[in-house]
Amino acid sequence: MNVREVFAGRAVWGSYLALVGPLVLGALDNRLMTPLALPGYLVFTLGSAVGSRLFPTLELWVFWAPFLVGSYVVSVVLAAGYRVLQKTFVAFKY
């Protein structure tokens, strides 16, 4: 396993798009908000609540940048867990 695969592999971008994609589509057009956006929406709501407590004068759009960075970190952790499972169990090997 190399560094590029850990930080920019298919598993990282797949989980990142699964977290961010539905929420961004729902933010652009409310008709596109689906139940798939729920994990990203919960993370964004919790981050916005904490951010509003820490920085009450900031607008809501400012919290998109920490959400996007945080989603990437979560995606790297999920992909690393996937790699560990893949190496451990024979059923996941391809």
mmCIF file as gemmi writes it, N, C-alpha and C atoms, coordinates in Angstrom:
data_model
loop_
_atom_site.group_PDB
_atom_site.id
_atom_site.type_symbol
_atom_site.label_atom_id
_atom_site.label_alt_id
_atom_site.label_comp_id
_atom_site.label_asym_id
_atom_site.label_entity_id
_atom_site.label_seq_id
_atom_site.pdbx_PDB_ins_code
_atom_site.Cartn_x
_atom_site.Cartn_y
_atom_site.Cartn_z
_atom_site.occupancy
_atom_site.B_iso_or_equiv
_atom_site.pdbx_formal_charge
_atom_site.auth_seq_id
_atom_site.auth_asym_id
_atom_site.pdbx_PDB_model_num
ATOM 1 N N . MET Axp A 1 ? 0.851 -1.173 0 1 0 ? 1 A 1
ATOM 2 C CA . MET Axp A 1 ? 0 0 0 1 0 ? 1 A 1
ATOM 3 C C . MET Axp A 1 ? 0.901 1.242 0 1 0 ? 1 A 1
ATOM 4 N N . ASN Axp A 2 ? 0.661 2.129 -0.933 1 0 ? 2 A 1
ATOM 5 C CA . ASN Axp A 2 ? 1.464 3.338 -1.016 1 0 ? 2 A 1
ATOM 6 C C . ASN Axp A 2 ? 0.679 4.552 -0.497 1 0 ? 2 A 1
ATOM 7 N N . VAL Axp A 3 ? 1.373 5.664 -0.357 1 0 ? 3 A 1
ATOM 8 C CA . VAL Axp A 3 ? 0.77 6.87 0.221 1 0 ? 3 A 1
ATOM 9 C C . VAL Axp A 3 ? -0.326 7.421 -0.679 1 0 ? 3 A 1
ATOM 10 N N . ARG Axp A 4 ? -0.126 7.366 -1.979 1 0 ? 4 A 1
ATOM 11 C CA . ARG Axp A 4 ? -1.125 7.876 -2.914 1 0 ? 4 A 1
ATOM 12 C C . ARG Axp A 4 ? -2.445 7.106 -2.785 1 0 ? 4 A 1
ATOM 13 N N . GLU Axp A 5 ? -2.342 5.813 -2.595 1 0 ? 5 A 1
ATOM 14 C CA . GLU Axp A 5 ? -3.537 4.984 -2.452 1 0 ? 5 A 1
ATOM 15 C C . GLU Axp A 5 ? -4.265 5.275 -1.145 1 0 ? 5 A 1
ATOM 16 N N . VAL Axp A 6 ? -3.498 5.602 -0.098 1 0 ? 6 A 1
ATOM 17 C CA . VAL Axp A 6 ? -4.098 5.89 1.204 1 0 ? 6 A 1
ATOM 18 C C . VAL Axp A 6 ? -4.854 7.213 1.186 1 0 ? 6 A 1
ATOM 19 N N . PHE Axp A 7 ? -4.291 8.245 0.551 1 0 ? 7 A 1
ATOM 20 C CA . PHE Axp A 7 ? -4.892 9.575 0.602 1 0 ? 7 A 1
ATOM 21 C C . PHE Axp A 7 ? -5.695 9.958 -0.635 1 0 ? 7 A 1
ATOM 22 N N . ALA Axp A 8 ? -5.564 9.21 -1.733 1 0 ? 8 A 1
ATOM 23 C CA . ALA Axp A 8 ? -6.301 9.578 -2.941 1 0 ? 8 A 1
ATOM 24 C C . ALA Axp A 8 ? -6.747 8.357 -3.735 1 0 ? 8 A 1
ATOM 25 N N . GLY Axp A 9 ? -6.977 7.26 -3.066 1 0 ? 9 A 1
ATOM 26 C CA . GLY Axp A 9 ? -7.404 6.044 -3.747 1 0 ? 9 A 1
ATOM 27 C C . GLY Axp A 9 ? -8.886 6.073 -4.097 1 0 ? 9 A 1
ATOM 28 N N . ARG Axp A 10 ? -9.308 5.024 -4.798 1 0 ? 10 A 1
ATOM 29 C CA . ARG Axp A 10 ? -10.718 4.938 -5.198 1 0 ? 10 A 1
ATOM 30 C C . ARG Axp A 10 ? -11.651 4.864 -3.998 1 0 ? 10 A 1
ATOM 31 N N . ALA Axp A 11 ? -11.221 4.164 -2.949 1 0 ? 11 A 1
ATOM 32 C CA . ALA Axp A 11 ? -12.065 4.044 -1.754 1 0 ? 11 A 1
ATOM 33 C C . ALA Axp A 11 ? -12.247 5.392 -1.062 1 0 ? 11 A 1
ATOM 34 N N . VAL Axp A 12 ? -11.21 6.209 -1.071 1 0 ? 12 A 1
ATOM 35 C CA . VAL Axp A 12 ? -11.297 7.542 -0.449 1 0 ? 12 A 1
ATOM 36 C C . VAL Axp A 12 ? -12.282 8.408 -1.214 1 0 ? 12 A 1
ATOM 37 N N . TRP Axp A 13 ? -12.116 8.483 -2.532 1 0 ? 13 A 1
ATOM 38 C CA . TRP Axp A 13 ? -12.99 9.359 -3.315 1 0 ? 13 A 1
ATOM 39 C C . TRP Axp A 13 ? -14.412 8.824 -3.394 1 0 ? 13 A 1
ATOM 40 N N . GLY Axp A 14 ? -14.572 7.511 -3.369 1 0 ? 14 A 1
ATOM 41 C CA . GLY Axp A 14 ? -15.924 6.95 -3.364 1 0 ? 14 A 1
ATOM 42 C C . GLY Axp A 14 ? -16.689 7.309 -2.1 1 0 ? 14 A 1
ATOM 43 N N . SER Axp A 15 ? -16.044 7.155 -0.95 1 0 ? 15 A 1
ATOM 44 C CA . SER Axp A 15 ? -16.722 7.502 0.298 1 0 ? 15 A 1
ATOM 45 C C . SER Axp A 15 ? -16.894 9.02 0.443 1 0 ? 15 A 1
ATOM 46 N N . TYR Axp A 16 ? -15.939 9.797 -0.088 1 0 ? 16 A 1
ATOM 47 C CA . TYR Axp A 16 ? -16.065 11.26 -0.036 1 0 ? 16 A 1
ATOM 48 C C . TYR Axp A 16 ? -17.258 11.726 -0.87 1 0 ? 16 A 1
ATOM 49 N N . LEU Axp A 17 ? -17.381 11.181 -2.068 1 0 ? 17 A 1
ATOM 50 C CA . LEU Axp A 17 ? -18.519 11.563 -2.911 1 0 ? 17 A 1
ATOM 51 C C . LEU Axp A 17 ? -19.836 11.087 -2.317 1 0 ? 17 A 1
ATOM 52 N N . ALA Axp A 18 ? -19.825 9.956 -1.621 1 0 ? 18 A 1
ATOM 53 C CA . ALA Axp A 18 ? -21.049 9.476 -0.972 1 0 ? 18 A 1
ATOM 54 C C . ALA Axp A 18 ? -21.465 10.394 0.177 1 0 ? 18 A 1
ATOM 55 N N . LEU Axp A 19 ? -20.499 10.984 0.872 1 0 ? 19 A 1
ATOM 56 C CA . LEU Axp A 19 ? -20.819 11.907 1.966 1 0 ? 19 A 1
ATOM 57 C C . LEU Axp A 19 ? -21.215 13.296 1.466 1 0 ? 19 A 1
ATOM 58 N N . VAL Axp A 20 ? -20.468 13.803 0.506 1 0 ? 20 A 1
ATOM 59 C CA . VAL Axp A 20 ? -20.618 15.205 0.105 1 0 ? 20 A 1
ATOM 60 C C . VAL Axp A 20 ? -21.591 15.38 -1.058 1 0 ? 20 A 1
ATOM 61 N N . GLY Axp A 21 ? -21.558 14.477 -2.01 1 0 ? 21 A 1
ATOM 62 C CA . GLY Axp A 21 ? -22.338 14.631 -3.24 1 0 ? 21 A 1
ATOM 63 C C . GLY Axp A 21 ? -23.828 14.874 -3.043 1 0 ? 21 A 1
ATOM 64 N N . PRO Axp A 22 ? -24.531 13.997 -2.321 1 0 ? 22 A 1
ATOM 65 C CA . PRO Axp A 22 ? -25.974 14.221 -2.152 1 0 ? 22 A 1
ATOM 66 C C . PRO Axp A 22 ? -26.314 15.514 -1.408 1 0 ? 22 A 1
ATOM 67 N N . LEU Axp A 23 ? -25.472 15.902 -0.461 1 0 ? 23 A 1
ATOM 68 C CA . LEU Axp A 23 ? -25.743 17.143 0.272 1 0 ? 23 A 1
ATOM 69 C C . LEU Axp A 23 ? -25.54 18.365 -0.613 1 0 ? 23 A 1
ATOM 70 N N . VAL Axp A 24 ? -24.513 18.343 -1.438 1 0 ? 24 A 1
ATOM 71 C CA . VAL Axp A 24 ? -24.27 19.471 -2.34 1 0 ? 24 A 1
ATOM 72 C C . VAL Axp A 24 ? -25.399 19.57 -3.362 1 0 ? 24 A 1
ATOM 73 N N . LEU Axp A 25 ? -25.819 18.437 -3.911 1 0 ? 25 A 1
ATOM 74 C CA . LEU Axp A 25 ? -26.943 18.464 -4.857 1 0 ? 25 A 1
ATOM 75 C C . LEU Axp A 25 ? -28.212 18.986 -4.198 1 0 ? 25 A 1
ATOM 76 N N . GLY Axp A 26 ? -28.457 18.575 -2.966 1 0 ? 26 A 1
ATOM 77 C CA . GLY Axp A 26 ? -29.632 19.053 -2.248 1 0 ? 26 A 1
ATOM 78 C C . GLY Axp A 26 ? -29.546 20.525 -1.901 1 0 ? 26 A 1
ATOM 79 N N . ALA Axp A 27 ? -28.334 21.016 -1.673 1 0 ? 27 A 1
ATOM 80 C CA . ALA Axp A 27 ? -28.173 22.438 -1.387 1 0 ? 27 A 1
ATOM 81 C C . ALA Axp A 27 ? -28.389 23.278 -2.638 1 0 ? 27 A 1
ATOM 82 N N . LEU Axp A 28 ? -28.017 22.747 -3.797 1 0 ? 28 A 1
ATOM 83 C CA . LEU Axp A 28 ? -28.215 23.48 -5.044 1 0 ? 28 A 1
ATOM 84 C C . LEU Axp A 28 ? -29.688 23.524 -5.457 1 0 ? 28 A 1
ATOM 85 N N . ASP Axp A 29 ? -30.357 22.394 -5.321 1 0 ? 29 A 1
ATOM 86 C CA . ASP Axp A 29 ? -31.778 22.336 -5.655 1 0 ? 29 A 1
ATOM 87 C C . ASP Axp A 29 ? -32.467 21.46 -4.614 1 0 ? 29 A 1
ATOM 88 N N . ASN Axp A 30 ? -33.392 22.022 -3.89 1 0 ? 30 A 1
ATOM 89 C CA . ASN Axp A 30 ? -34.03 21.328 -2.776 1 0 ? 30 A 1
ATOM 90 C C . ASN Axp A 30 ? -34.779 20.076 -3.219 1 0 ? 30 A 1
ATOM 91 N N . ARG Axp A 31 ? -35.2 20.001 -4.466 1 0 ? 31 A 1
ATOM 92 C CA . ARG Axp A 31 ? -35.892 18.809 -4.956 1 0 ? 31 A 1
ATOM 93 C C . ARG Axp A 31 ? -34.961 17.606 -5.046 1 0 ? 31 A 1
ATOM 94 N N . LEU Axp A 32 ? -33.651 17.853 -5.09 1 0 ? 32 A 1
ATOM 95 C CA . LEU Axp A 32 ? -32.677 16.77 -5.206 1 0 ? 32 A 1
ATOM 96 C C . LEU Axp A 32 ? -32.209 16.236 -3.856 1 0 ? 32 A 1
ATOM 97 N N . MET Axp A 33 ? -32.728 16.765 -2.758 1 0 ? 33 A 1
ATOM 98 C CA . MET Axp A 33 ? -32.365 16.282 -1.43 1 0 ? 33 A 1
ATOM 99 C C . MET Axp A 33 ? -32.991 14.908 -1.226 1 0 ? 33 A 1
ATOM 100 N N . THR Axp A 34 ? -32.141 13.909 -1.064 1 0 ? 34 A 1
ATOM 101 C CA . THR Axp A 34 ? -32.598 12.529 -0.908 1 0 ? 34 A 1
ATOM 102 C C . THR Axp A 34 ? -32.162 12.013 0.459 1 0 ? 34 A 1
ATOM 103 N N . PRO Axp A 35 ? -32.656 10.847 0.866 1 0 ? 35 A 1
ATOM 104 C CA . PRO Axp A 35 ? -32.19 10.259 2.126 1 0 ? 35 A 1
ATOM 105 C C . PRO Axp A 35 ? -30.692 9.939 2.114 1 0 ? 35 A 1
ATOM 106 N N . LEU Axp A 36 ? -30.086 9.847 0.949 1 0 ? 36 A 1
ATOM 107 C CA . LEU Axp A 36 ? -28.64 9.601 0.881 1 0 ? 36 A 1
ATOM 108 C C . LEU Axp A 36 ? -27.841 10.767 1.457 1 0 ? 36 A 1
ATOM 109 N N . ALA Axp A 37 ? -28.442 11.937 1.541 1 0 ? 37 A 1
ATOM 110 C CA . ALA Axp A 37 ? -27.756 13.118 2.075 1 0 ? 37 A 1
ATOM 111 C C . ALA Axp A 37 ? -27.758 13.151 3.6 1 0 ? 37 A 1
ATOM 112 N N . LEU Axp A 38 ? -28.434 12.217 4.245 1 0 ? 38 A 1
ATOM 113 C CA . LEU Axp A 38 ? -28.566 12.265 5.702 1 0 ? 38 A 1
ATOM 114 C C . LEU Axp A 38 ? -27.228 12.224 6.44 1 0 ? 38 A 1
ATOM 115 N N . PRO Axp A 39 ? -26.282 11.323 6.125 1 0 ? 39 A 1
ATOM 116 C CA . PRO Axp A 39 ? -25.009 11.357 6.876 1 0 ? 39 A 1
ATOM 117 C C . PRO Axp A 39 ? -24.268 12.685 6.725 1 0 ? 39 A 1
ATOM 118 N N . GLY Axp A 40 ? -24.183 13.205 5.523 1 0 ? 40 A 1
ATOM 119 C CA . GLY Axp A 40 ? -23.527 14.49 5.317 1 0 ? 40 A 1
ATOM 120 C C . GLY Axp A 40 ? -24.282 15.621 5.989 1 0 ? 40 A 1
ATOM 121 N N . TYR Axp A 41 ? -25.608 15.56 5.944 1 0 ? 41 A 1
ATOM 122 C CA . TYR Axp A 41 ? -26.423 16.592 6.566 1 0 ? 41 A 1
ATOM 123 C C . TYR Axp A 41 ? -26.229 16.603 8.082 1 0 ? 41 A 1
ATOM 124 N N . LEU Axp A 42 ? -26.154 15.426 8.695 1 0 ? 42 A 1
ATOM 125 C CA . LEU Axp A 42 ? -25.932 15.367 10.144 1 0 ? 42 A 1
ATOM 126 C C . LEU Axp A 42 ? -24.567 15.93 10.522 1 0 ? 42 A 1
ATOM 127 N N . VAL Axp A 43 ? -23.544 15.578 9.755 1 0 ? 43 A 1
ATOM 128 C CA . VAL Axp A 43 ? -22.201 16.102 10.03 1 0 ? 43 A 1
ATOM 129 C C . VAL Axp A 43 ? -22.175 17.617 9.848 1 0 ? 43 A 1
ATOM 130 N N . PHE Axp A 44 ? -22.792 18.105 8.797 1 0 ? 44 A 1
ATOM 131 C CA . PHE Axp A 44 ? -22.823 19.547 8.547 1 0 ? 44 A 1
ATOM 132 C C . PHE Axp A 44 ? -23.608 20.275 9.637 1 0 ? 44 A 1
ATOM 133 N N . THR Axp A 45 ? -24.726 19.715 10.077 1 0 ? 45 A 1
ATOM 134 C CA . THR Axp A 45 ? -25.538 20.344 11.118 1 0 ? 45 A 1
ATOM 135 C C . THR Axp A 45 ? -24.8 20.397 12.45 1 0 ? 45 A 1
ATOM 136 N N . LEU Axp A 46 ? -24.164 19.288 12.823 1 0 ? 46 A 1
ATOM 137 C CA . LEU Axp A 46 ? -23.407 19.286 14.077 1 0 ? 46 A 1
ATOM 138 C C . LEU Axp A 46 ? -22.229 20.25 14.012 1 0 ? 46 A 1
ATOM 139 N N . GLY Axp A 47 ? -21.523 20.267 12.897 1 0 ? 47 A 1
ATOM 140 C CA . GLY Axp A 47 ? -20.408 21.201 12.74 1 0 ? 47 A 1
ATOM 141 C C . GLY Axp A 47 ? -20.865 22.648 12.763 1 0 ? 47 A 1
ATOM 142 N N . SER Axp A 48 ? -22 22.912 12.149 1 0 ? 48 A 1
ATOM 143 C CA . SER Axp A 48 ? -22.533 24.277 12.146 1 0 ? 48 A 1
ATOM 144 C C . SER Axp A 48 ? -22.981 24.7 13.541 1 0 ? 48 A 1
ATOM 145 N N . ALA Axp A 49 ? -23.553 23.768 14.303 1 0 ? 49 A 1
ATOM 146 C CA . ALA Axp A 49 ? -23.985 24.096 15.662 1 0 ? 49 A 1
ATOM 147 C C . ALA Axp A 49 ? -22.792 24.427 16.551 1 0 ? 49 A 1
ATOM 148 N N . VAL Axp A 50 ? -21.744 23.626 16.448 1 0 ? 50 A 1
ATOM 149 C CA . VAL Axp A 50 ? -20.544 23.899 17.236 1 0 ? 50 A 1
ATOM 150 C C . VAL Axp A 50 ? -19.885 25.187 16.759 1 0 ? 50 A 1
ATOM 151 N N . GLY Axp A 51 ? -19.79 25.362 15.445 1 0 ? 51 A 1
ATOM 152 C CA . GLY Axp A 51 ? -19.181 26.576 14.908 1 0 ? 51 A 1
ATOM 153 C C . GLY Axp A 51 ? -19.95 27.83 15.271 1 0 ? 51 A 1
ATOM 154 N N . SER Axp A 52 ? -21.274 27.743 15.31 1 0 ? 52 A 1
ATOM 155 C CA . SER Axp A 52 ? -22.083 28.905 15.687 1 0 ? 52 A 1
ATOM 156 C C . SER Axp A 52 ? -21.903 29.264 17.159 1 0 ? 52 A 1
ATOM 157 N N . ARG Axp A 53 ? -21.639 28.257 17.987 1 0 ? 53 A 1
ATOM 158 C CA . ARG Axp A 53 ? -21.363 28.531 19.406 1 0 ? 53 A 1
ATOM 159 C C . ARG Axp A 53 ? -20.002 29.2 19.567 1 0 ? 53 A 1
ATOM 160 N N . LEU Axp A 54 ? -19.02 28.719 18.798 1 0 ? 54 A 1
ATOM 161 C CA . LEU Axp A 54 ? -17.663 29.271 18.913 1 0 ? 54 A 1
ATOM 162 C C . LEU Axp A 54 ? -17.526 30.627 18.235 1 0 ? 54 A 1
ATOM 163 N N . PHE Axp A 55 ? -18.154 30.755 17.079 1 0 ? 55 A 1
ATOM 164 C CA . PHE Axp A 55 ? -18.059 31.989 16.285 1 0 ? 55 A 1
ATOM 165 C C . PHE Axp A 55 ? -19.458 32.461 15.901 1 0 ? 55 A 1
ATOM 166 N N . PRO Axp A 56 ? -20.162 33.13 16.802 1 0 ? 56 A 1
ATOM 167 C CA . PRO Axp A 56 ? -21.564 33.47 16.549 1 0 ? 56 A 1
ATOM 168 C C . PRO Axp A 56 ? -21.78 34.515 15.458 1 0 ? 56 A 1
ATOM 169 N N . THR Axp A 57 ? -20.758 35.239 15.065 1 0 ? 57 A 1
ATOM 170 C CA . THR Axp A 57 ? -20.961 36.284 14.069 1 0 ? 57 A 1
ATOM 171 C C . THR Axp A 57 ? -20.783 35.796 12.635 1 0 ? 57 A 1
ATOM 172 N N . LEU Axp A 58 ? -20.337 34.568 12.442 1 0 ? 58 A 1
ATOM 173 C CA . LEU Axp A 58 ? -20.106 34.055 11.094 1 0 ? 58 A 1
ATOM 174 C C . LEU Axp A 58 ? -21.404 33.581 10.441 1 0 ? 58 A 1
ATOM 175 N N . GLU Axp A 59 ? -21.456 33.703 9.137 1 0 ? 59 A 1
ATOM 176 C CA . GLU Axp A 59 ? -22.605 33.23 8.372 1 0 ? 59 A 1
ATOM 177 C C . GLU Axp A 59 ? -22.522 31.715 8.196 1 0 ? 59 A 1
ATOM 178 N N . LEU Axp A 60 ? -23.645 31.098 7.828 1 0 ? 60 A 1
ATOM 179 C CA . LEU Axp A 60 ? -23.701 29.646 7.694 1 0 ? 60 A 1
ATOM 180 C C . LEU Axp A 60 ? -22.837 29.136 6.548 1 0 ? 60 A 1
ATOM 181 N N . TRP Axp A 61 ? -22.676 29.889 5.473 1 0 ? 61 A 1
ATOM 182 C CA . TRP Axp A 61 ? -21.904 29.414 4.33 1 0 ? 61 A 1
ATOM 183 C C . TRP Axp A 61 ? -20.434 29.219 4.657 1 0 ? 61 A 1
ATOM 184 N N . VAL Axp A 62 ? -19.943 29.867 5.722 1 0 ? 62 A 1
ATOM 185 C CA . VAL Axp A 62 ? -18.539 29.747 6.11 1 0 ? 62 A 1
ATOM 186 C C . VAL Axp A 62 ? -18.216 28.329 6.572 1 0 ? 62 A 1
ATOM 187 N N . PHE Axp A 63 ? -19.203 27.607 7.058 1 0 ? 63 A 1
ATOM 188 C CA . PHE Axp A 63 ? -18.967 26.275 7.605 1 0 ? 63 A 1
ATOM 189 C C . PHE Axp A 63 ? -18.884 25.195 6.535 1 0 ? 63 A 1
ATOM 190 N N . TRP Axp A 64 ? -19.033 25.552 5.265 1 0 ? 64 A 1
ATOM 191 C CA . TRP Axp A 64 ? -18.884 24.557 4.204 1 0 ? 64 A 1
ATOM 192 C C . TRP Axp A 64 ? -17.446 24.084 4.083 1 0 ? 64 A 1
ATOM 193 N N . ALA Axp A 65 ? -16.479 24.982 4.229 1 0 ? 65 A 1
ATOM 194 C CA . ALA Axp A 65 ? -15.063 24.592 4.097 1 0 ? 65 A 1
ATOM 195 C C . ALA Axp A 65 ? -14.648 23.569 5.156 1 0 ? 65 A 1
ATOM 196 N N . PRO Axp A 66 ? -14.949 23.782 6.442 1 0 ? 66 A 1
ATOM 197 C CA . PRO Axp A 66 ? -14.612 22.738 7.423 1 0 ? 66 A 1
ATOM 198 C C . PRO Axp A 66 ? -15.372 21.432 7.175 1 0 ? 66 A 1
ATOM 199 N N . PHE Axp A 67 ? -16.601 21.528 6.667 1 0 ? 67 A 1
ATOM 200 C CA . PHE Axp A 67 ? -17.355 20.318 6.351 1 0 ? 67 A 1
ATOM 201 C C . PHE Axp A 67 ? -16.667 19.518 5.249 1 0 ? 67 A 1
ATOM 202 N N . LEU Axp A 68 ? -16.204 20.194 4.215 1 0 ? 68 A 1
ATOM 203 C CA . LEU Axp A 68 ? -15.546 19.498 3.107 1 0 ? 68 A 1
ATOM 204 C C . LEU Axp A 68 ? -14.231 18.871 3.552 1 0 ? 68 A 1
ATOM 205 N N . VAL Axp A 69 ? -13.457 19.582 4.356 1 0 ? 69 A 1
ATOM 206 C CA . VAL Axp A 69 ? -12.191 19.044 4.856 1 0 ? 69 A 1
ATOM 207 C C . VAL Axp A 69 ? -12.451 17.891 5.83 1 0 ? 69 A 1
ATOM 208 N N . GLY Axp A 70 ? -13.416 18.061 6.701 1 0 ? 70 A 1
ATOM 209 C CA . GLY Axp A 70 ? -13.755 16.995 7.653 1 0 ? 70 A 1
ATOM 210 C C . GLY Axp A 70 ? -14.274 15.752 6.963 1 0 ? 70 A 1
ATOM 211 N N . SER Axp A 71 ? -15.038 15.923 5.903 1 0 ? 71 A 1
ATOM 212 C CA . SER Axp A 71 ? -15.532 14.77 5.145 1 0 ? 71 A 1
ATOM 213 C C . SER Axp A 71 ? -14.379 14.024 4.487 1 0 ? 71 A 1
ATOM 214 N N . TYR Axp A 72 ? -13.367 14.754 4.034 1 0 ? 72 A 1
ATOM 215 C CA . TYR Axp A 72 ? -12.197 14.107 3.453 1 0 ? 72 A 1
ATOM 216 C C . TYR Axp A 72 ? -11.455 13.287 4.507 1 0 ? 72 A 1
ATOM 217 N N . VAL Axp A 73 ? -11.298 13.835 5.706 1 0 ? 73 A 1
ATOM 218 C CA . VAL Axp A 73 ? -10.622 13.1 6.781 1 0 ? 73 A 1
ATOM 219 C C . VAL Axp A 73 ? -11.399 11.838 7.138 1 0 ? 73 A 1
ATOM 220 N N . VAL Axp A 74 ? -12.706 11.945 7.234 1 0 ? 74 A 1
ATOM 221 C CA . VAL Axp A 74 ? -13.54 10.775 7.515 1 0 ? 74 A 1
ATOM 222 C C . VAL Axp A 74 ? -13.398 9.751 6.391 1 0 ? 74 A 1
ATOM 223 N N . SER Axp A 75 ? -13.318 10.2 5.162 1 0 ? 75 A 1
ATOM 224 C CA . SER Axp A 75 ? -13.168 9.295 4.024 1 0 ? 75 A 1
ATOM 225 C C . SER Axp A 75 ? -11.834 8.563 4.053 1 0 ? 75 A 1
ATOM 226 N N . VAL Axp A 76 ? -10.78 9.244 4.455 1 0 ? 76 A 1
ATOM 227 C CA . VAL Axp A 76 ? -9.469 8.588 4.56 1 0 ? 76 A 1
ATOM 228 C C . VAL Axp A 76 ? -9.505 7.514 5.64 1 0 ? 76 A 1
ATOM 229 N N . VAL Axp A 77 ? -10.141 7.803 6.759 1 0 ? 77 A 1
ATOM 230 C CA . VAL Axp A 77 ? -10.248 6.825 7.839 1 0 ? 77 A 1
ATOM 231 C C . VAL Axp A 77 ? -11.094 5.626 7.392 1 0 ? 77 A 1
ATOM 232 N N . LEU Axp A 78 ? -12.204 5.88 6.717 1 0 ? 78 A 1
ATOM 233 C CA . LEU Axp A 78 ? -13.036 4.783 6.218 1 0 ? 78 A 1
ATOM 234 C C . LEU Axp A 78 ? -12.289 3.931 5.2 1 0 ? 78 A 1
ATOM 235 N N . ALA Axp A 79 ? -11.537 4.559 4.324 1 0 ? 79 A 1
ATOM 236 C CA . ALA Axp A 79 ? -10.781 3.815 3.318 1 0 ? 79 A 1
ATOM 237 C C . ALA Axp A 79 ? -9.674 2.99 3.977 1 0 ? 79 A 1
ATOM 238 N N . ALA Axp A 80 ? -9.035 3.532 5.007 1 0 ? 80 A 1
ATOM 239 C CA . ALA Axp A 80 ? -8.008 2.767 5.72 1 0 ? 80 A 1
ATOM 240 C C . ALA Axp A 80 ? -8.626 1.556 6.403 1 0 ? 80 A 1
ATOM 241 N N . GLY Axp A 81 ? -9.798 1.724 6.994 1 0 ? 81 A 1
ATOM 242 C CA . GLY Axp A 81 ? -10.507 0.588 7.583 1 0 ? 81 A 1
ATOM 243 C C . GLY Axp A 81 ? -10.881 -0.456 6.547 1 0 ? 81 A 1
ATOM 244 N N . TYR Axp A 82 ? -11.287 -0.006 5.391 1 0 ? 82 A 1
ATOM 245 C CA . TYR Axp A 82 ? -11.606 -0.913 4.287 1 0 ? 82 A 1
ATOM 246 C C . TYR Axp A 82 ? -10.372 -1.697 3.866 1 0 ? 82 A 1
ATOM 247 N N . ARG Axp A 83 ? -9.231 -1.025 3.772 1 0 ? 83 A 1
ATOM 248 C CA . ARG Axp A 83 ? -7.985 -1.706 3.385 1 0 ? 83 A 1
ATOM 249 C C . ARG Axp A 83 ? -7.583 -2.75 4.422 1 0 ? 83 A 1
ATOM 250 N N . VAL Axp A 84 ? -7.749 -2.423 5.703 1 0 ? 84 A 1
ATOM 251 C CA . VAL Axp A 84 ? -7.424 -3.391 6.756 1 0 ? 84 A 1
ATOM 252 C C . VAL Axp A 84 ? -8.336 -4.605 6.651 1 0 ? 84 A 1
ATOM 253 N N . LEU Axp A 85 ? -9.627 -4.386 6.452 1 0 ? 85 A 1
ATOM 254 C CA . LEU Axp A 85 ? -10.558 -5.511 6.275 1 0 ? 85 A 1
ATOM 255 C C . LEU Axp A 85 ? -10.218 -6.333 5.042 1 0 ? 85 A 1
ATOM 256 N N . GLN Axp A 86 ? -9.841 -5.655 4.004 1 0 ? 86 A 1
ATOM 257 C CA . GLN Axp A 86 ? -9.515 -6.334 2.755 1 0 ? 86 A 1
ATOM 258 C C . GLN Axp A 86 ? -8.277 -7.203 2.92 1 0 ? 86 A 1
ATOM 259 N N . LYS Axp A 87 ? -7.293 -6.73 3.634 1 0 ? 87 A 1
ATOM 260 C CA . LYS Axp A 87 ? -6.068 -7.507 3.859 1 0 ? 87 A 1
ATOM 261 C C . LYS Axp A 87 ? -6.289 -8.643 4.858 1 0 ? 87 A 1
ATOM 262 N N . THR Axp A 88 ? -7.229 -8.459 5.792 1 0 ? 88 A 1
ATOM 263 C CA . THR Axp A 88 ? -7.432 -9.438 6.854 1 0 ? 88 A 1
ATOM 264 C C . THR Axp A 88 ? -8.262 -10.629 6.412 1 0 ? 88 A 1
ATOM 265 N N . PHE Axp A 89 ? -9.38 -10.366 5.758 1 0 ? 89 A 1
ATOM 266 C CA . PHE Axp A 89 ? -10.309 -11.433 5.423 1 0 ? 89 A 1
ATOM 267 C C . PHE Axp A 89 ? -10.146 -11.864 3.971 1 0 ? 89 A 1
ATOM 268 N N . VAL Axp A 90 ? -10.165 -13.153 3.769 1 0 ? 90 A 1
ATOM 269 C CA . VAL Axp A 90 ? -9.986 -13.73 2.441 1 0 ? 90 A 1
ATOM 270 C C . VAL Axp A 90 ? -11.179 -13.399 1.553 1 0 ? 90 A 1
ATOM 271 N N . ALA Axp A 91 ? -12.361 -13.278 2.127 1 0 ? 91 A 1
ATOM 272 C CA . ALA Axp A 91 ? -13.574 -13.045 1.339 1 0 ? 91 A 1
ATOM 273 C C . ALA Axp A 91 ? -13.548 -11.706 0.627 1 0 ? 91 A 1
ATOM 274 N N . PHE Axp A 92 ? -12.797 -10.713 1.128 1 0 ? 92 A 1
ATOM 275 C CA . PHE Axp A 92 ? -12.766 -9.389 0.541 1 0 ? 92 A 1
ATOM 276 C C . PHE Axp A 92 ? -11.652 -9.212 -0.486 1 0 ? 92 A 1
ATOM 277 N N . LYS Axp A 93 ? -10.81 -10.209 -0.647 1 0 ? 93 A 1
ATOM 278 C CA . LYS Axp A 93 ? -9.706 -10.079 -1.593 1 0 ? 93 A 1
ATOM 279 C C . LYS Axp A 93 ? -10.201 -10.279 -3.008 1 0 ? 93 A 1
ATOM 280 N N . TYR Axp A 94 ? -9.635 -9.522 -3.913 1 0 ? 94 A 1
ATOM 281 C CA . TYR Axp A 94 ? -10.028 -9.663 -5.313 1 0 ? 94 A 1
ATOM 282 C C . TYR Axp A 94 ? -8.85 -10.029 -6.165 1 0 ? 94 A 1
